[in-house]
Amino acid sequence: MSETIEIYGLLSDLVQAALNGLNLWPAVLGGVVSGVLIGLPMAARLLIGLCLTLVFTSLWPLLSGLPPLAPDFGEPEYAIQFALMAVVVAVIVMGLGCLRLLAFGQRKPRTSCMS
């Protein structure tokens, strides 16, 4: 029983450390940029959004004059942060996709003048 409590305590500490260092602006920016690419399928927009999120996350410290960061997926905190950022990107891309469907669904279909 104590091993289970220790594992839950470790997971709680990892999630709290990931949330303390979480910066969602690169994910929001990557999601919006990829969500605007209307001509691409949903899977392509999601992949582009995730790639842009990695790039923006690595280059984000340049705004403060710090050197860029290299992603280290060996650290569990970074893996948790990227998973949360991936959820944010997916929600933004899917939301913009739904808005696109609503916008194009309001148009009247073209009718042919040939009968």
Buried (B, 14 or more C-beta within 10 A) or exposed (E): EEEEEEEEEEEEEBBEBBEEEBEBEBBBBBBBBBBEBEEEEEEEBBBBBBEBBBBBBBEBEEEEEEEEEEBEEEEBBBBBBBEBBBEBBBEBBBEBBEEEEEEEEEEEEEEEEEE
